[in-house]
Amino acid sequence: MKLEKAVLAVITTNKTKISGGAPIFICEDKNELESVAANLEAITDGIAHALGDEIFIIVKH
Amino acid sequence: MNEYTMPIIFGVTLGTIARIMMLRTDYRQYPTYLHGKTIHLSLGFIAALLGAVAVPAIMEMEFTAVTLLTVAATQFRDVRNMERNTLTEIDGFELVPRGKTYIEGIAISFESRNYLVIFTAFIGTLFYIIWNVYFAIAGALVSLFISKFLMSGSNIKDIVDIEYHPLHFEGAGLYVENIYIMNIGLPERQEEIIKYGMGFVLTPKNMNVITTIGNLGQRQAILHDVSISLGVFRDSGTPALTPLIKRDLDDGRIGIFILPQVREIDKAKEIIGAVPVLENAIRMPSESKKHNKEE
């Protein structure tokens, strides 16, 4: 099966809200969150989507 | 030299001229290269030859010779395959792909142009043999005109109203007017998009158009043509910077988000307006019997 879309990573500052599945990156604050998301976006050729202030996901389209 | 030599030469020349006229290289840049053009001119010449010799064959009661035309039909169907294969192969390497529907449209028109060449050469030779060279020239002009007319479909501006709307974000959501485009998480990407992006809304003029512009192939064709003409601010590995078109489900309007390098609103409007309406995207729900049933 070929996946069309996949969540490659989850980046968050609030670790109580997440678990399991994709690789998880826990950050201290919003600045770190954004820089990690920007790096991961560039590395994985995915898009960083914001699910809220605390959670970003990287999705491959 | 016999009585058919001049008419055939006339027909072939005419057909080849018709092919040259129909082989335009414009902003779509296809076919661009000398080799691509040579292929089409040679095939056009063969088509013209077939059309021209069909007339003397009929005059001499050699009806079996006409079956040669069926071979021609097979031959030109291959032209369509050839175009389709080439374009599909290179489409994967376009920054903004053409899309399958557009490719199919191009391939079909390459095939049909050869038939128009056969038709033109046939008319030219027929008139030359029946009447004289002057009638043949007149008939030629008429058939060239008909070919020209048959080759030009309608454009997007005929079926929709185009308006410019600046892009804006609501949270992480990118919007063109009230049409949601996509979710962009990073503030720096959002700034880039606001800086380089442009938004347009196409409002359909009637019910048939809603389905036509909703077609994914038609939408991709719009994005491709705009990116070709205005340039595109993106690279491989930057999927966040992807021009997109989304639809307003309420009323069938479509919101276009583009990242052009030339950011001139009027020019962009003109270019969107000049995108061809793809044959394969045209739908006519209003022609349905169910709609037109007398109550």
Interface residues (C-beta under 8 A of the other chain):
Chain A: E34 A37 A38 E41 A42 D45 G46 I47 A48 H49 A50 F56 I57 K60 H61
Chain B: G171 A172 M182 N183 I184 G185 L186 P187 E188 R189 S236 G237 P239 A240 T242
